[in-house]
Amino acid sequence: MTLSDSTFARLNKHFSKIRKKSKSPKIWIIDDFNCNVRTASRKSRNKFWFDVTPSLYENNQVKFFLYVCGSSEVIYIS
C-alpha cells in the first residue's frame, strides 16, 4: 500500500465525506473543501522535502495542503 493510499484510508475513518478528485496534482475533497495532498518519505534524518505549487492557492483551487511525512500518522496542515 502506498503512503497516499494508507493516508486516504486513515482519513476516511475520521471524515464522513472524503474522495479523490485528481491524481496530478493530488487533490482530494474533504468535507466539501479541496485540498492538495503531498507525501514524502524521509530524505535525510528528520527532513522532508515537498514541492510548492503556489498556483493552487492563487487560483483558489484548494483551501489547504496536507503534508504527509513518511507515515500516515504524521500529517501537517497548511
ABEGO torsion letter per residue (X at the ends): XBAAAAAAAAAAAABABBBBABAOBBBBBBGGBBBBBBBBBBABEABBBBBBBAAAAAAGABABBBBBBGBAABBBBX
